[in-house]
Amino acid sequence: MHSVVIIGASHAATEAIATLRKLGWTDKIILIGDEPHLPYHRPPLSKAFLKGDLSADKLLIRPESFYQKHDVELHLGRRAVEIDRPANRVVLDNGEQLDYQYLILATGTRARKLPVDGADSERIHYLRTLQDVEVIQAKLTEGTKMLIVGAGYIGLEVAASALQLGCQVTVLEAMERVLARVTSETVSEFYQQVHRNAGVDLRLNASVTGFTHQPDNSQAELGDGSKLEFDIALVGIGVVANTELAAGASLVCDNGIVVNEHAQTNDPHIYAVGDCSYHHNPFYNRHLRLESVPNAVEQAKTAASSICGQAIVYDQLPWFWSDQYDLKLQTAGLFDGFDQVVVRGDQATRKFSVFYLQDGHVIAVDAINSPADFMLGKKLILSRATPDTDDLSNQEVPLKSLLV
């Protein structure tokens, strides 16, 4: 009974394990993962791994020896199907029952499906797991006509990777610009130009109403009545939080599994961390569900600390990144609600930053190939700085001098 059970083999899981042992948890730790693999890095799946620049063994977050050293009982390739809260027990898909004193839910998300006719074909793919990518990878050869539905991070990262593999790439985005949910028009327009210059056929305000399939190829039927031929399609239209297990146990869910400042659900013995959790962010003073590795890692530390009787408050600033071609986009903060945009640097050099202000305060930054601006931008946000915008845009003025 004196065990911590973690559901979801992920970044959050490995961090929780390390933190639990570091803080003195000596009882059993059990890890349940529905894939047959040890926890692995997901961000490279759409980039280095897809291109063949990174092997599967290099994806592992921690080697097998880590789990042996930390005395972790592994249940890989198994799915948790029920949480029996009165009995403090998890039921697996093979009928096995595992008792817990504390439970950490790191169930993550799944790809949102495109609800149109013909979308169930083996030529229509989603990218979420290692196995997903291995199937896609085998089909990306020189001259392959690849269709990508959705111009978010995943769609654009795969577009860049597929193009570099010699594919003919078309990207359809239903909104009027790429990355519309995560950045401003300034950054969207820059990436639109980058992809088009690289050879991507990028179509905005373009929706898919259905697919038809022939033995040798397929066609996408678009909202304007036109048709587009392709060999393989990837759908990247967002994700859905995996909350069904939690909801089935009467845990409060709302755009994710609702947790307090200690990553704790409405059951004091159950925590939720990472992409599946819906938590209050004190900096923005609202609830968020974040899909990012840093969030998963820090929430896992928070949950493990609380379990070990050393409660800390989760109050991290959100940050993200995306690699496309030779560009690294690093984002700190959330740009929602900005009323002023300040560009620092020359976009033509492919090295610049975009700062977002609200009532004079820096609330977010997008740094393209500018890691120093990203790091100092985080500090400007956290210090609630109100820099002079002329100084902020002037590269001759050190960002460090703008910190309050």
N, C-alpha and C positions, 0 to 999 in steps of 0.2 A: 504493500500500500504506500510505503514511503518512496515514491518515485515521481519523477517529472517525465511526462509523456509529451513529445513534440510531434505534431501532425504537420507534415510538409517538409521535405528534404530540400533546403534552400539556404541562401545567404543568412537569413534570420536564424535558421536552425543551428548552423555551425557557430554563429556568434553566441547564441544562447548557451550552447554546450560549453564553449570556452569560458564564458563568464560565470556560469554556474560552478564549474570546477575551480576557477580562480578565486571565487568568493567563499569557497569552503563546502559546497554541496557534495556530500560523500555517498549519498544513497544512489539508487538506480536512476539512470537516464535512458529513456527509450525513444528512438527515432523511427517514425513511420513515414514512408515515401511511396507514392503510387507509381513512380518510375523505377526501373531496375538499377538505376545508377546511384552512386554516391552524389551528394549535393555538388552542383557544378555552376559555373558562371554562365548566366543567360545572355548578358549584353553582347558577347562576341558572336552569338549565333547568327545574327543578321549581317555580320561584318567579316572579321578574320576567319571564323570557322566556315562560313558559307563559301568564302573564296578559296578555302583549302590552305590558308596560311597558318592554321592552328589545328593541331590534332585533338581528338576527343580526350585523350589522357591529360592534355594540358589545360582542359577546361575545369578540372576538379578544383574546388575551392580549397579543400584540404585533402591530403593523401589518406589512404586507408589506415595508415599507422596512427593518425590523429584520433580516430574513433576507438582504436584499440587502446591507445594511451589513456584516453579519457573514459574508458570502460563504458562505452555506449552500446546498448543492445539495438541492433539494426533490424528493421522489418521493411525491406525494400521490395518494390513490386507488389505492395499490399495497399489496399485502400480502406480508410476508416469509413464505416457506413453508419455508425450510431455513437452518440455520446449519452451514456446512462448517468445523468447527474446525481440522482439519489444514491447510486451505488459507487460513484466516482470511478466509472469504468468506460473504456472505449472498446467498441466491437469492430472487428475487421471483416473484410469481405470473405474471408475463409472461415468465419465463425469464431476465430480466436478472440478471447477477451483479455484486455490489459487493464489492470487497476492503476490508478494514479492518485497522488496527493495533490499535485498541481498539473494542469494541462496548458500547453502553449499551442495555440492555433496559428499556423503559418501557411494557411491553405492557398494563399495567392489568388491568382485570377486565371481566367481562360479566355481565349479569343472570341470576340463577338462574331456571330455567324451572319452572313449576308442572306436575308430572307427572300430569295428570288428563285424562280424555276431554273433548274439545271445546276444549281450550286452544290449539289451532292455528288458531282462527278469526281473521279479520281484525278482530273486535271485541275481542280480547284483546291488550293492549299491554304493553310493557315500556319503561322510560325509562332510556336510557343515552346516546343520541346526539342531536345537533341534529335529525337527520331523524326520529327517534322522536317528538320533541316536536312537530315541525311537523305530523305526521300526527294526533297526539292533539289538538293545539290546534284543528285544523279541525273537530273533532267536538264541542267543548265550547261549546255554545250554551245560551241561556236555557232552563231546564227539562229539560235532558239528565239522564237517570238514570245517574249514574256509580258504578260499583262499584270499590272499591279493596281488594285483597287484600294485607294486611300493613301493620302500623302501626309501621313504623320511621321513620327520618328522611324517606325518599322518599315513603312512603305518606301521612304526615301533612302534609308540605309540599304535595303535590299536592292533598290534601283541602282544605286552606286556600285554595289558588289556585282550584280548581274551584268551591268554594262562592262565592268572590268574583266568579266569572264567571256566577253564577246557576244553577249546576247543583244537582241533588238528589244529595247524596253519602252513600253508605253505605260504611263501612270495616269489614272483617272482620279480626280478629286471632286467630290460633290460640292464642296464649298468654293468660294471665290478666290481662295489663296491656299497655299500649302502651310502646314503647321499652324493653322488658324487657331487652334485651341490652346496653343502653348506659347505663342510669341506674337509680336506686333507685325504690322504691314512692312516695316523697314526690313526686318530679318526675313520675312516670307519672300519679299521681292528679290532679295539677294540670293536666296536658295533656289528660287524659280529660275533665275538667270543662270546660276551655276549648273543646274541639271540640264537645262536646254542647251547650254554651250557644250556640255559633255556628250550630248547626243540623245538625251531622253526626250521622247515625245510626250510632253506634259500637257494634259488637258484639264482645265479648271471648269467648274460648274458642270461637271459631267457625271451623270449617274448611270448605274447599270440596272436594267429592268429584268434581265434574264440571260441565260446562257443556252446555246444549242450546241450539240456535239455530233461530229462525224468521226469515222474511224481514224482519219489522218489529222484532223485539227478541230478547233472549236471556234465559236463566235460569241462575242458579247453583244447583247442588244442594248443600246444606249437610250437614254431618256429622250433624245432628239430624234429617235427613229433610225439612226444609222447603226451599222454593224461593224464590229472590229474582230478580225481574225487573230487567233493566238494558239500557241502550243501548250503553254502552262500559265496558270494565273495564281497570283497570291492575293488574298484578301487581308488587308490590315486596317480595320475600321474601329479599332479600340478593343477593350476587354471588359469582362464582367467579373465582379468579385465573387469568389467561391464562398458563399455564405450559407449554403443549404444545410451543411452539417451543424452549424451553429444555430440556425433558425429552428432546425428540428429538435434541438435541445432547449428551446425557448430562451436562447440568448438574444438580447436586443440587437437588431440589425437595422441599418438605415444607410444605404449606399456603402455598405460594408458592415463589419462587426463593430459595434459601438464599444469604445473603451474609455477609461478615465486617464488622468495624467500619468498613471503608473502602468498603462497598457493593460489594465484589468477590466474584464467584462462585468456584467451585473452579477456574475457568480464569482465570489472572491477567490475561488480555486482555479479559475480559468482566465487565461490571458490571450490576447490576439495581437499579432505583430505583422508588419510589412504591408504588402499590397491589399490584403483583405481587411485591414483595420480602418476604422473611421474614428479619428481622434481630434481633440481640440488643440489648435495651434495658438499659443498665447501671443505670438508676434502679430498674427493677422486677426486674432480674436474671432476665429470661426472654426468649424469642424472641417477636416480635410481627409480625403483618402488619396494617398500618394503612391504612385507606381515608380519607385526608385530604390536602388540598392542602399544608398546612405540611410534612407528612412527605415528600411528593414533591419539594417545592422544596429542602428541606434535604439530602435524600439525593442529589439531583442535584448540588448544590454539592460534596458529599463525593466523589462519583465523579469529577467534573471536576477537582477539586483533586488527587486521587490520580493521574489520568492525566497531569497537568502536573508531577508530581514534587513536589507540595507536600501530602503526605498529611495529612489531618485525620481525627479519629475522630467518627463519627456518634453523638451522645449527647443528642439533643433530647427534651424532654418532649412527649408527645403532646397535641395539642389539636384541637378540632373546633368547629363551629358549625352552627346550624340556624335558619332564619327561618320563622315561622308566624304569620300575621296581623300584629299589631303587636308580636310577641314575638321577641326575639333570644336564643336559648340559646347560651351559650358555655361549653364544657367544657374544663377543663385536667386532665390526668392520667387515670388509669384507676381506677374505683371498686371493681374486683374486690378482694375480701378485706377490705372495710371492716367495722369492728365498732362504729362509732358515727357517727351522723348529727347534724349541727348546722345548724339553719336560722337564717339571718340575714336579717331583714326580714319584712315582712308579705305573704303570698301574695295577699291580697285586693287589694293595690295593683299586682299584676302586675310587681313589681320586688323581687326577693329572690335570695338565694343559698343553696345547700345544700353544706355542706362534709362530706367523708368522711374519717374518721380510722381509723387502724389502730395499735393499741398507743400511742395518744396522738399519733401523727404525722399531719399532714395529707397525704393521698395523692391527693386529687382535689377538684374543685369544679365545680358546675353553677351558672352565673350567668345569671339570667333578667333581661334589661334592666338589668344591673348590670355595665357594662364595667370599672369601677374594681375591683370585687370580683374579677372575672376576672383582671385583671392582677396584683393583689396576691396573689390565691390562687395563681397560678403561682409567685410568689416564696416563699410559705409552703411550697409543696410542695418546691421545689428546695432550700430551706434546711433541709428536714426538721424544720420547726417543730413544737413540742409546746405549742400555746397552751392557756390556760385556756379551757374550753368556754363558761363563762359570759361571758367577755370576747369570745369568738368570735361568740356569738349577739347580743351587745349592740351595736347600731348607734352608740351613744354612744362606744364604744371604737374608735378608729381602727385599721383592720386593720394599717396600717404599724407601729403600736406593738407588734404581736405577732410581728414578724419577729425571729428569733434571730440 
